[in-house]
Amino acid sequence: MNIRKILLIGACLLASLAAQAQVSMTARVDKTNLALDDELTLTVEITGASSNVQPQLPSLPAFNVYSREVSAMNINGKSSTTYRYIMLPRFPTQAEIGAIRLTYNGRVYSTQPIKINIYRRMPAGKSAGGSVQQASAAGSGSNYDSASSAAAGNVPAGLAAADALAAQNKNKGFFMTASVNNKTPYVNEQVELIVRFYYSRSFIGQPPYTPPTVTNIFMEQLSQNTEGTQNINGTLYRYIEQRYALSGVQAGKAEISPAMVRLQPGTNDVFSAFDRLFGGLASEPEQLIKSNPVTLNIQATPTAGRPASFYGAVGTRFTLQAKADRTRVEAGESINLTVTVKGAGNLKPTADLKLPPINGFRVYDVASDSVTLPAAQGTQSTKTFKTVLVPTASGTYTIPALAWSYFNPRTKQYETLRTQPIEIEVTPSTKADNTVSFTGANPSNGFRRLGQDIRYIKTNDYAGNIGWLVNLGALHILGWILILLPIACGLVVWLGGNSLRAKRPLLLALAELKKATSEAQAAQTIDDFLLGRFHINMGSRQLRGVLEDLKQKGVKPATLQEFASLWQRLDAARFAPQNMAQKDALVLAQQAAALLKRLDSEGRV
């Protein structure tokens, strides 16, 4: 009897060892060389294990994981589970997909790291390649360490700061971080803000997200709800990431308030399964998760060596191009001249290009238009300047090279770009002269009588009723004074000493704000008020210039600060207008109305 038990136990142990020996895991990628605008597919295949196992991915700071697919098969009693991850590269580097781990029946299986080359543009002749790595049961294996990679210079400062902040919040089920890649930028220099919500526990539903608010900063959203994973002190965290592009408005301190997520955690209580069985909701008390606040110190660009062609742009790798819609015209015909600036950063707050006098042409005012789009790193801006040139006489003329300068924060020097000169050939006009001659004898070239256009005045007396207005006009002047004086006094009291003309922009703005259903409508209403009340044309002017004009008109600093915050929010909405909920529209209208009333009362025309 004892021998049978020993044999049975031995058989079970041998079967268990055989089952473990048959477990395998492989990891492969569809390419090892890719460009920034490409995507990478990581496939992890597990065979010989139950279908509910999950591989543990390493930290992937060089990629965004935006899709995961799972498929399972069972052939002749042998199970196989395949995990497929679609990933987008974040920045050009020599990246590494670290060891992928699987813990099964007390053993740890680990693949070897996979090297990935990410290029800004794929080099000519470079093949995509591919790689397959077989897991071993050695137990540990090397993992991708984002902190050491950052020290080696492979990870941008913003991502390195995000990883470091996350490491400080270990052992928490939920937390949020906010990090920037530069805390001392120049005015108009682009800064990237990364906000992440980390979680290692479950939560109920989709928790609402409240983005951060900013002061003295222009902010645009680059991406939202990008997912990723990070291994922190042996615990695998998932995170949801939001990215923003920031640029300082004026020199001084700039604040980024905490972002927030309000969630209801799921519970691991022993009674939770019983509660769910009978329709109850297994949850813990609601939590409010906040990110850390961030403070920036905005620097002014140096005045020494600043060229006259500097309009406020700060960044690198800008390009400048000028183009005329035609180079051969007749005298008196118009030419459309377009000057285009492209580069990384935010060109919206920069001033408009100033054209010099051009010999042989009448030059009209410049109109500008700005577009900012998300790019692999930050944003890519395009600013276009358009004007009309009209040649005054025939001949051959040259539109000279136009200069446009920017400040390079890396070299801390101003750099100037120049367009190529454009040669214009102007020929004499061939259009017929359609003017009218008043001196020739030919009546067809002078005045012609078109008909009898004189009508005599009727001289008969009016027999109708004269009416009460005529009788009122016969009153003494004192009567008119007694009638109009109360009306005038009432107007003076109601207007508070200001003229009716000065009050009209405010009254019109308050009426329009009550009807606003989007931020773009509120922005247009404020623009109309500033133009009508203070003769300030917003256009594409910089915020600091508008603030300086309002300051000179007597507006108080606290009101200027509130106006700057509201203006930044509304200015961003011009390029992405959307309808608001009725409650949000009412709150915005109330805030804008209160601000306009203070501007109206404090400012001088």
C-alpha positions in Angstrom: 0.0 0.0 0.0 2.7 2.4 0.9 4.6 1.5 -2.3 1.6 2.3 -4.4 1.2 5.8 -2.7 4.9 6.5 -3.3 4.6 5.5 -7.0 1.5 7.6 -7.4 3.1 10.6 -5.9 6.2 10.1 -8.0 4.1 9.9 -11.2 2.3 13.1 -10.3 5.6 14.9 -9.7 7.0 13.6 -13.0 3.8 14.8 -14.8 4.1 18.2 -13.2 7.7 18.5 -14.2 6.9 17.4 -17.7 4.1 20.0 -17.9 6.4 22.7 -16.7 9.1 21.7 -19.2 6.6 22.2 -22.0 5.8 25.8 -21.1 7.5 28.3 -23.4 7.2 32.0 -24.2 8.5 33.9 -27.2 8.5 37.6 -28.0 8.9 39.0 -31.5 8.6 42.4 -33.3 7.7 42.9 -36.9 10.6 45.3 -37.4 13.7 46.5 -35.6 14.1 49.7 -37.7 11.2 52.2 -38.0 10.5 55.9 -38.4 8.6 58.2 -36.1 5.5 58.1 -38.2 5.5 54.2 -38.3 4.1 51.7 -35.8 5.6 48.6 -34.2 3.8 45.3 -33.5 5.1 43.3 -30.5 3.8 39.7 -30.3 4.1 37.6 -27.2 3.2 33.9 -27.5 2.8 31.6 -24.5 2.3 27.8 -25.0 1.7 25.0 -22.5 0.2 27.3 -19.8 -3.4 28.0 -18.9 -5.2 30.6 -20.9 -5.6 33.0 -18.0 -1.9 33.8 -17.7 -0.6 37.3 -18.6 2.9 38.4 -19.5 4.4 41.3 -17.6 5.7 43.9 -19.9 8.7 46.1 -19.0 8.6 49.9 -18.9 8.4 51.3 -22.4 9.4 55.0 -22.3 10.1 55.1 -26.0 6.7 53.9 -27.0 3.0 54.5 -26.5 1.0 51.3 -26.4 -2.4 52.1 -27.8 -3.8 48.7 -28.7 -3.8 45.1 -27.3 -5.3 42.0 -28.8 -5.5 38.5 -27.1 -6.2 35.2 -28.9 -6.2 31.7 -27.4 -6.1 28.3 -29.1 -6.1 24.6 -27.9 -4.8 21.9 -30.2 -4.7 18.3 -29.0 -4.8 19.5 -25.4 -1.9 22.0 -25.8 -3.0 25.5 -25.1 -1.5 28.6 -26.8 -2.2 32.2 -26.0 -1.0 35.1 -28.1 -0.8 38.8 -27.0 -0.4 41.4 -29.7 0.6 45.0 -28.8 0.5 47.9 -31.3 2.9 50.6 -30.3 3.9 54.1 -31.6 7.4 55.5 -31.2 7.7 58.7 -29.2 11.1 60.1 -30.2 14.2 59.0 -32.2 16.6 56.9 -30.2 18.2 53.4 -29.9 15.4 51.9 -27.8 15.1 48.6 -26.1 12.1 46.4 -25.3 13.3 44.9 -22.0 12.8 41.4 -20.6 9.2 40.2 -20.8 8.4 38.0 -17.8 5.9 35.2 -17.0 5.4 33.6 -13.6 3.8 30.2 -13.8 3.7 27.4 -11.3 6.4 29.1 -9.2 8.8 29.5 -12.1 9.7 32.8 -13.8 10.2 32.8 -17.6 12.0 35.8 -19.1 12.8 36.8 -22.7 15.9 38.6 -23.8 15.7 42.3 -24.6 15.0 43.4 -28.2 16.9 46.4 -29.7 14.9 48.8 -31.7 16.2 51.7 -33.8 13.8 54.7 -34.1 14.7 57.2 -36.8 13.3 60.6 -37.5 13.2 59.5 -41.1 14.0 56.0 -42.3 17.6 56.1 -43.9 17.8 55.2 -47.5 18.6 51.5 -48.0 17.8 50.6 -44.4 15.5 47.5 -44.1 12.8 47.2 -41.4 14.2 43.9 -40.1 12.6 41.8 -37.3 13.5 39.9 -34.2 12.3 36.9 -32.2 13.4 36.2 -28.6 12.8 32.9 -26.9 12.1 33.0 -23.1 14.3 31.2 -20.7 13.3 30.1 -17.2 16.4 31.7 -15.6 14.3 33.7 -13.3 15.4 37.3 -13.5 16.7 38.6 -16.8 17.5 42.2 -17.4 14.8 44.8 -17.4 14.6 48.2 -19.2 15.4 50.8 -16.6 14.1 54.2 -17.7 16.2 56.1 -15.2 19.5 54.6 -16.3 18.4 55.2 -19.9 17.7 58.8 -19.2 21.2 59.1 -17.7 22.6 57.8 -20.9 20.7 60.4 -22.8 18.3 58.1 -24.6 15.1 59.5 -22.9 13.9 63.1 -23.3 13.9 65.2 -20.1 10.1 65.3 -19.9 9.8 61.5 -19.9 12.7 61.0 -17.5 11.0 63.5 -15.1 7.7 61.6 -15.4 9.4 58.3 -14.6 11.2 59.8 -11.6 8.0 61.3 -10.1 6.3 57.9 -10.5 9.0 56.2 -8.6 8.4 58.5 -5.7 4.8 57.3 -5.4 5.5 53.5 -5.1 3.2 51.3 -3.1 0.1 53.5 -3.9 -2.8 52.0 -5.7 -3.6 55.3 -7.5 -1.6 58.5 -8.0 -1.1 61.2 -10.6 2.1 63.1 -11.8 2.7 66.2 -13.8 6.1 66.9 -15.3 7.7 69.3 -17.8 10.9 69.0 -19.8 12.0 72.6 -19.0 11.3 74.7 -15.9 13.1 77.9 -17.1 12.0 78.5 -20.7 12.1 81.7 -22.6 9.0 83.6 -23.6 7.3 81.7 -26.5 9.6 78.7 -26.1 7.7 75.5 -26.3 7.5 73.3 -23.1 6.0 69.9 -23.0 3.7 69.0 -20.0 3.0 65.3 -19.3 0.2 64.4 -17.0 -0.2 60.8 -16.0 -2.8 58.9 -14.0 -1.2 55.7 -12.6 -3.2 52.7 -11.2 -2.3 49.2 -10.0 -5.8 48.5 -8.7 -9.3 48.3 -10.3 -11.8 51.2 -10.3 -15.4 51.5 -11.3 -16.5 53.1 -14.6 -14.7 55.9 -16.3 -13.5 58.5 -13.8 -13.9 62.1 -14.9 -10.7 64.0 -15.6 -10.2 67.7 -14.8 -7.2 69.2 -16.7 -4.8 71.6 -15.1 -5.3 75.4 -15.3 -2.5 77.7 -16.0 -1.5 81.4 -15.4 0.9 83.3 -17.7 1.0 80.3 -20.0 -0.5 79.5 -23.4 -1.5 75.8 -23.4 -2.7 73.5 -26.2 -3.5 69.8 -25.9 -1.3 67.5 -27.9 -2.7 64.0 -27.1 -5.1 62.5 -24.7 -5.8 59.1 -23.2 -2.5 57.5 -24.3 -2.0 54.3 -22.4 1.3 52.7 -21.2 2.8 50.6 -18.4 5.7 51.1 -16.0 7.3 48.8 -13.5 7.8 50.6 -10.2 9.6 48.7 -7.4 8.4 45.3 -8.8 4.8 46.4 -9.2 3.4 46.8 -12.7 1.4 50.1 -13.1 -0.7 51.1 -16.0 -1.1 54.8 -16.7 -3.3 57.1 -18.9 -1.3 60.0 -20.3 -2.3 63.5 -21.4 0.2 65.8 -23.1 0.1 69.5 -23.5 2.3 72.1 -25.3 3.0 75.2 -23.2 4.6 78.5 -24.0 5.2 81.4 -21.6 3.3 84.6 -22.3 5.6 87.1 -20.5 8.7 87.0 -18.3 8.1 86.0 -14.7 6.6 83.2 -12.7 4.0 80.8 -14.4 1.9 78.4 -12.5 0.4 75.0 -13.5 -2.3 73.9 -11.1 -2.9 70.1 -10.3 -4.9 68.0 -12.7 -7.5 65.8 -10.9 -9.3 62.5 -11.3 -12.3 61.5 -9.2 -12.7 57.8 -9.0 -14.4 55.0 -7.0 -12.0 52.1 -6.3 -13.1 48.5 -6.7 -12.8 46.4 -3.5 -11.1 43.1 -2.9 -13.2 42.4 0.1 -14.3 38.8 0.7 -17.9 39.8 0.5 -17.6 41.6 -2.8 -18.4 38.5 -4.9 -21.5 37.9 -2.7 -22.6 41.5 -3.1 -22.2 41.4 -6.9 -24.2 38.1 -7.0 -27.2 39.8 -5.5 -26.9 43.0 -7.4 -24.9 45.1 -4.9 -22.0 47.4 -5.9 -18.7 46.4 -4.5 -16.7 49.6 -4.0 -14.7 51.7 -1.6 -15.4 55.4 -0.8 -14.7 57.8 -3.6 -11.2 59.3 -3.9 -9.9 62.5 -5.4 -6.5 62.0 -7.0 -4.4 65.1 -7.8 -1.2 65.7 -9.6 1.6 67.8 -8.2 1.6 71.5 -9.0 4.4 72.8 -11.3 6.0 76.3 -11.3 7.9 77.7 -14.3 10.3 80.7 -14.3 9.8 82.3 -17.7 12.8 84.2 -19.0 12.8 87.2 -21.4 14.9 86.9 -24.5 18.1 89.0 -24.3 18.0 92.5 -25.7 21.7 92.5 -26.7 22.0 91.7 -30.3 18.3 91.5 -30.9 17.7 92.2 -34.6 14.8 94.4 -35.9 13.5 91.3 -37.8 12.8 89.4 -34.5 9.0 89.0 -33.9 9.1 86.8 -30.8 9.7 83.3 -32.2 11.8 81.0 -30.0 12.9 77.5 -31.1 15.0 75.7 -33.6 14.9 74.4 -37.2 12.6 77.1 -38.6 12.3 77.6 -42.3 11.3 80.7 -44.3 9.9 80.9 -47.8 8.5 83.7 -50.0 6.4 83.1 -53.1 4.6 85.4 -55.6 1.5 84.0 -57.4 2.9 85.4 -60.7 6.1 87.1 -61.9 4.8 88.8 -65.1 1.9 91.3 -64.8 0.6 94.4 -66.5 0.9 97.8 -64.8 -2.0 98.2 -62.3 -2.6 94.5 -61.8 -2.1 93.0 -58.4 0.4 90.4 -57.2 -0.3 88.2 -54.1 2.9 87.7 -52.1 2.9 84.9 -49.5 5.6 84.4 -46.9 5.5 81.2 -44.9 7.4 80.3 -41.6 7.5 76.7 -40.4 9.0 75.1 -37.4 8.7 73.4 -34.0 7.0 75.5 -31.4 4.1 77.9 -31.1 4.0 80.8 -33.7 0.6 82.0 -32.8 1.6 84.7 -30.3 4.5 86.1 -32.5 4.1 89.5 -34.1 3.3 89.9 -37.8 6.0 90.4 -40.4 6.7 94.0 -41.4 7.4 94.5 -45.0 9.8 97.3 -46.0 9.0 99.8 -48.8 9.4 98.0 -52.2 10.6 100.1 -55.1 8.0 100.2 -57.9 5.1 98.8 -55.9 2.3 100.0 -53.7 2.4 97.6 -50.7 -0.8 96.8 -48.7 -1.2 95.7 -45.1 -0.1 92.2 -44.1 -2.7 89.6 -43.0 -1.5 86.5 -41.1 -2.8 83.1 -40.3 -1.4 80.5 -37.9 -1.9 76.7 -37.7 -0.4 74.5 -34.9 -0.6 70.7 -35.2 0.7 67.9 -32.9 4.0 66.3 -34.0 6.2 63.5 -32.8 7.9 65.9 -30.4 5.7 68.8 -29.3 3.9 70.8 -32.0 4.6 71.9 -35.6 3.5 75.5 -36.4 3.0 77.2 -39.7 2.4 80.9 -39.9 1.5 82.5 -43.2 1.8 86.2 -44.1 -0.1 87.5 -47.1 -0.1 90.9 -48.8 -1.0 92.5 -52.1 1.5 94.4 -54.2 0.4 96.6 -57.1 3.1 97.8 -59.6 2.9 101.5 -60.3 4.7 101.5 -63.7 6.1 99.2 -66.3 9.6 97.8 -66.0 11.6 95.1 -64.3 11.5 95.2 -60.5 12.8 93.0 -57.6 11.1 92.0 -54.4 14.1 92.1 -52.1 15.1 89.3 -49.7 12.9 89.5 -46.6 14.5 88.8 -43.1 12.8 86.9 -40.3 14.7 86.2 -37.0 14.2 83.8 -34.1 16.0 83.1 -30.8 17.7 79.7 -30.5 17.5 78.6 -26.8 20.2 76.0 -27.4 22.9 78.4 -28.7 21.4 81.4 -26.8 21.8 83.4 -30.0 19.6 85.1 -32.5 19.5 83.5 -36.0 18.2 85.2 -39.1 16.5 83.6 -42.1 16.2 85.4 -45.5 14.0 84.6 -48.5 15.2 84.6 -52.0 14.7 87.8 -54.1 11.8 87.6 -56.6 12.1 89.3 -59.9 8.9 90.8 -61.3 8.4 91.9 -64.9 5.7 94.6 -65.4 4.5 95.4 -68.9 2.4 98.4 -70.0 -1.3 98.0 -69.5 -3.3 96.8 -72.5 -6.7 97.6 -71.0 -8.9 100.1 -72.9 -9.5 103.5 -71.5 -13.1 103.7 -70.3 -12.9 107.1 -68.7 -15.4 109.9 -69.6 -14.2 113.0 -71.4 -15.9 116.2 -70.4 -14.2 118.5 -72.9 -14.7 116.8 -76.3 -17.4 118.0 -78.8 -18.8 114.5 -79.3 -21.8 114.3 -77.1 -21.3 110.6 -76.6 -18.1 111.4 -74.6 -19.8 114.0 -72.4 -23.0 114.5 -70.6 -26.3 113.4 -72.2 -29.8 114.2 -71.0 -31.4 111.1 -69.9 -34.9 112.6 -69.5 -37.0 115.3 -67.8 -35.9 115.0 -64.2 -37.4 118.3 -62.8 -40.6 118.0 -60.9 -42.5 121.1 -59.8 -43.4 121.6 -56.2 -47.1 121.5 -55.3 -48.2 124.8 -53.8 -51.7 124.0 -52.5 -52.3 124.4 -48.8 -52.4 121.2 -46.6 -56.0 120.7 -45.5 -55.4 117.9 -43.0 -55.2 117.8 -39.2 -51.9 119.5 -38.0 -51.8 117.3 -34.8 -50.5 117.7 -31.3 -46.8 117.9 -32.2 -47.3 121.3 -33.9 -49.2 122.6 -30.9 -46.5 121.3 -28.6 -43.9 123.2 -30.7 -45.8 126.4 -29.9 -45.0 126.1 -26.2 -42.4 128.3 -24.5 -38.8 126.9 -24.2 -39.4 126.4 -20.5 -41.9 123.7 -21.2 -39.3 121.8 -23.2 -36.8 122.1 -20.3 -39.4 120.8 -17.8 -40.0 117.8 -20.1 -36.4 116.9 -20.9 -34.7 117.6 -17.6 -36.0 114.5 -15.7 -35.1 112.3 -18.7 -31.5 113.7 -18.8 -31.1 113.2 -15.0 -32.3 109.6 -15.3 -29.7 108.9 -18.1 -26.9 110.4 -16.0 -27.7 108.3 -13.0 -28.2 105.1 -15.0 -24.9 105.6 -17.0 -22.9 106.4 -13.8 -21.3 109.5 -15.4 -20.2 107.8 -18.6 -21.6 108.7 -22.0 -24.1 106.6 -23.8 -21.6 106.0 -26.5 -19.0 104.7 -24.0 -21.6 102.3 -22.5 -22.8 100.9 -25.8 -19.9 98.3 -26.3 -20.5 96.9 -22.8 -24.3 96.7 -23.2 -23.9 94.9 -26.6 -21.2 92.5 -25.1 -23.4 91.6 -22.1 -26.3 90.8 -24.5 -24.1 88.7 -26.7 -22.6 86.7 -23.8 -26.1 85.7 -22.7 -26.5 84.0 -26.1 -23.0 82.4 -26.3 -23.0 78.6 -26.6 -19.3 78.1 -27.3 -16.0 79.5 -26.2 -15.3 80.8 -29.7 -18.4 83.0 -29.5 -17.4 84.4 -26.2 -13.9 85.2 -27.5 -15.4 87.1 -30.5 -17.7 89.1 -28.1 -14.7 90.1 -26.0 -12.8 91.1 -29.1 -15.7 93.3 -30.2 -15.9 94.9 -26.8 -12.1 95.8 -26.7 -12.3 97.3 -30.2 -15.5 99.3 -29.4 -14.5 100.4 -25.9 -10.8 100.9 -26.0 -10.0 100.8 -29.8 -7.8 97.7 -29.2 -7.8 95.4 -32.2 -6.9 91.9 -31.0 -6.2 90.3 -34.4 -3.1 88.2 -34.0 -1.5 90.5 -31.5 0.6 89.2 -28.6 -1.1 89.0 -25.2 1.6 91.1 -23.6 0.9 93.9 -26.0 -2.8 93.9 -25.2 -2.1 93.8 -21.5 0.3 96.8 -21.8 -2.4 98.8 -23.7 -5.0 98.0 -21.0 -2.5 98.9 -18.3 -1.9 102.3 -19.9 -5.7 102.9 -19.9 -5.8 102.4 -16.1 -6.9 98.8 -15.8 -5.7 97.4 -12.4 -3.1 94.5 -12.2 -5.6 92.0 -10.7 -8.0 92.6 -13.5 -5.2 92.3 -16.1 -4.2 88.9 -14.6 -7.8 87.6 -14.8 -8.1 88.9 -18.3 -4.9 87.1 -19.3 -6.2 83.7 -17.9 -9.5 84.0 -19.7 -7.9 85.2 -22.9 -5.6 82.2 -23.1 -8.5 79.8 -22.7 -10.7 81.5 -25.3 -7.8 82.0 -27.7 -7.2 78.3 -27.8 -10.9 77.7 -28.5 -10.7 79.8 -31.7 -8.8 77.0 -33.3 -10.9 74.1 -31.9 -14.4 75.5 -31.4 -17.0 73.3 -29.7 -20.4 73.7 -28.2 -20.6 73.7 -24.4 -23.1 72.4 -22.0 -25.7 74.9 -20.9 -24.3 75.0 -17.4 -20.7 75.6 -18.6 -21.9 78.2 -21.1 -23.7 80.1 -18.2 -20.6 80.0 -16.0 -18.4 81.2 -18.8 -20.8 84.0 -19.6 -21.0 85.1 -16.0 -17.2 85.2 -15.6 -16.7 87.1 -18.9 -19.5 89.6 -18.0 -18.0 90.3 -14.6 -14.6 90.9 -16.2 -15.9 93.2 -18.9 -17.7 95.3 -16.3 -14.5 95.8 -14.4 -12.6 96.6 -17.5 -15.3 99.1 -18.5 -15.3 100.8 -15.1 -11.5 100.9 -14.6 -10.3 101.7 -18.1 -10.1 105.0 -19.9 -10.7 105.4 -23.6 
